Amino acid sequence: MSRLVVISNRVAQPRETRAGGLAAAMRAALKEAGGLWFGWSGKLVAEGERTLHRESAGAIDYALLDLTREEYDAYYLGFSNRTLWPLLHFQPTVMQYSRAQYAGYRAVNQLFAQKVAPLLRDDDHVWVHDYHLIPLAAELRSLGVGARIGFFLHIPLPPPELLVTLPCHLDLMATMGAYDLVGVQVKDDASALFRYFLGVLGTSRSGDVVELGGRQTRIAAFPISIDTAEVARQSQSVLGNAAIRKLRASLADRKLAIGVDRLDYSKGLPRRFAAFGRFLAEHREWRSRVSFLQIAPPSRQEVPEYRELRSRLERSAGATNGRYAEPDWVPIRYVNRSFAQATLAGFYRIAQLALVTPLRDGMNLVAKEFVAAQSPDDPGALVLSCFAGAALELPQAIIINPYDPERMVEGIEQGLTMPRNERRERWAAMFEHLLVRDINAWRREFLAALEGD
Ligand code: ADQ
């Protein structure tokens, strides 16, 4: 079995206990064959003080590289998160582009390649993650690396008509041809990529393989998932914990609707808050009978669009609460912090409704975690955006279009009033699916495809 090398911007370090499902899946994959995890150390240092930190934990070696402030600004805050993130989430009007930031992004990819190449063997299998590192394989090839290299894009891929608004699209996208395998979340992402390769780069296609510069690249969808059985187990075992008991007690028999998202404009939070306010306006009978808990830990606060979103949501929650709150009831509970994965599972379990309404999402693991955490006997209902990758796998959810306020209000009402039998039926179909299509199936399929099966 070949050694596995995982390369990602952030690495879940050996002592990190809050690492999520993806980190657990990577650790499991690395343990199976022994392996190396390479990425940014999370530290910003002066150029002369850059270190490659080496560490081992069991069968896994870690190699973590420091970046300078300038590199981080251009590569991470700039091109990755102000250019690629909005564009790949179908929002070119939010995209900011500068040649200097693209140059900084390419330079960090080159630096990663220079530092990891000496650690690689030709019979390794290399798995690169996400939009921060698209050109990495091209940089590795130019240093003579012959190993099989796969890439997985965690976020969506827009159609070529949108991709071409990126001024450097030809330069960037052509580097994808250096991978043996490019994995995306859903088949629509794969078709968009095929259309780009054929229509814009003019490559030929045979089956699911494109040929560029004499090299063959397979493109396929691998919908990411969760550790379904583990989330189900956690959701039961934490019910006695203080955080869960306190939340339940504070509801005083009212229903709970829940949302859990990084504070990100792709998650559709302003429209969700507005829909909940409108639901209370139009359905007086639900006032004082349901609370909406939105958990949204801040992310990327150094990017201005994220700071603006935060204050916009504070105003929106404040306005709805000001209008409808009673001395003993607050309609929107807005909490800006993160929780342990197990605590979240407990929160999901005591909720009757989840609102997962992104404007665009590669997959959305919260939707899957909510389903996994429900009680089989009396499961909650899931309101899910048709623009989340997860909607293709969970058609039994209440599927809504987040741009349609009336449909959002209908969805909330439908979820809160759905008869128990119907909830059970819908839930059972989703849960069965997720038990089979879990995070382990995902990583095994990707790695089998990378091996060329
Ligand atoms: P994200 O945009 O981060 O991921 P998501 O898929 O929902 O979105 O994953 C978030 C993860 O963070 C979930 O496991 C969730 O439980 C956890 N989380 C969120 N809020 C939290 C909180 N307050 N405390 C603790 N944990 C919290 C990107 C893409 C997605 C894709 C994933 C995986 O944008 O579309 O599904 O990668 O590929």
Boltz pocket constraint, residues with backbone or C-beta under 6 A from the ligand:
constraints:
  - pocket:
      binder: B
      contacts: [[A, 20], [A, 21], [A, 22], [A, 154], [A, 155], [A, 224], [A, 260], [A, 261], [A, 262], [A, 295], [A, 296], [A, 297], [A, 337], [A, 338], [A, 339], [A, 340], [A, 341], [A, 344], [A, 361], [A, 362], [A, 363], [A, 364], [A, 365], [A, 366], [A, 367], [A, 369]]
      max_distance: 6.0
